Amino acid sequence: MNLVKPPKIIQQLMPRSLVWQFPERTKEIFITFDDGPVPGITPQILEILGQFAAKATFFCVGDNVSKHPQVYEQILNSGHTTGNHTNNHLNGWKTNKLVYLQNIELCNQKVNSKLFRPPYGRINPAHIAAIRKKGYKIVMWSVLTGDYNESLTGHQVFENATKHTKGGSIVVFHDSIKAADRVLYVLPRFLEYYSNKGYTFSALS
């Protein structure tokens, strides 16, 4: 099952300090990418974003930043923002608090951002206060495109994204090998679709 939109009950049960979306006041969409940077894929995404003057936020895995520093620098040099996605893509439901916090800080040595998104969206409620105490803003999402799901076609991912995205939405794509075929198909179509409707695309700050 692919939950494109997080159920409201989950949002209500989690602390209000988590960011799920922004008010639908303006025609502004916040596109995000998880799991990179990855050579070959991330640069293509940057090129597509540039064609539409779109800015985005890349939640980076620290280990990938270490392996591909030039690709990471390309993200920054293109005017996008970055966020922390742990150093080793840890599952917060299966990792004790001390190890999880240490892994976040290890990623921060490379990414240097106070934006944080838990891998898989799985975060132990007991960890949240400790993460926020270190000054991080925990960013979730309002639209999960499903581009990582190999059982979906590019068209299905596009339909998922456009059915639920509105002004103020935080939309998740992935700059990963697993998602490559679908994200590279969907992203230009998504940007064109909303550009034609007068929307702009902004990075988180």
Residue, then its C-alpha position, 0 to 999 in steps of 0.5 A: m500500500n502506498l500512502v500518498k497523503p499521511p493520515k490525519i490521525i497520524q499527524q494529530l498523534m505526533p507533536r505539533s512541532l513536526v512540519w507537514q505542510f504550509p498554509e494554502r495561502t499562495k500558489e507555492i509548492f515545496i519540492t523535496f528529495d530524499d536519499g541522495p546525492v547520487p551521481g548521474i541521478t541528482p545532476q539530472i534532477l538539478e538540470i530539470l529543476g533549472q529548466f523551470a527555475a524551481k528551487a528544492t530541498f535535498f535531504c541528504v544521507g551523510d554517507n552519500v555526501s562523503k562518497h559524492p562531495q562534488v555532487y553535493e556541492q553541485i546542489l548548493n551551487s545550484g541554489h537549493t537547500t539541503g537537510n539532514h537524513t541521518n548519516n546511514h539512513l537509519n530506521g528511527w523505529k529500530t534505533n535507540k535514541l543515543v545511536y540515532l542522535q549520534n548518527i544525525e550529528l555525524c551527518n550534520q558534520k557534512v550537511n550542516s543544516k538544521l532541517f531534518r527528515p527521518p528516513y522512511g518517515r519513521i521517528n520514535p516519538a521519544h526521540i523528537a524532543a531530543i532532536r528538537k533540543k539540538g535545534y533541528k526542525i523536523v520536516m515531514w510531508s503532505v504528499l509522498t509521490g511513491d517514486y521509490n515504489e517499483s510496482l508503480t509506473g511513472h504515470q501512476v506516480f504522476e497521478n499520485a502527485t498531481k491528485h494531492t498537491k496544492g499550495g503549501s504542499i511539501v512533496v517528496f521525491h527521491d534522488s536514488i537509483k531505485a527511484a530513478d526511472r520514475v522520478l526522471y519521468v515524473l519531475p519535468r511533467f509535474l513541474e510543467y503541470y503546476s507551472n502552467k497553473g501559475y505555481t512557483f517552487s521554493a526551497l525550505s529555509 
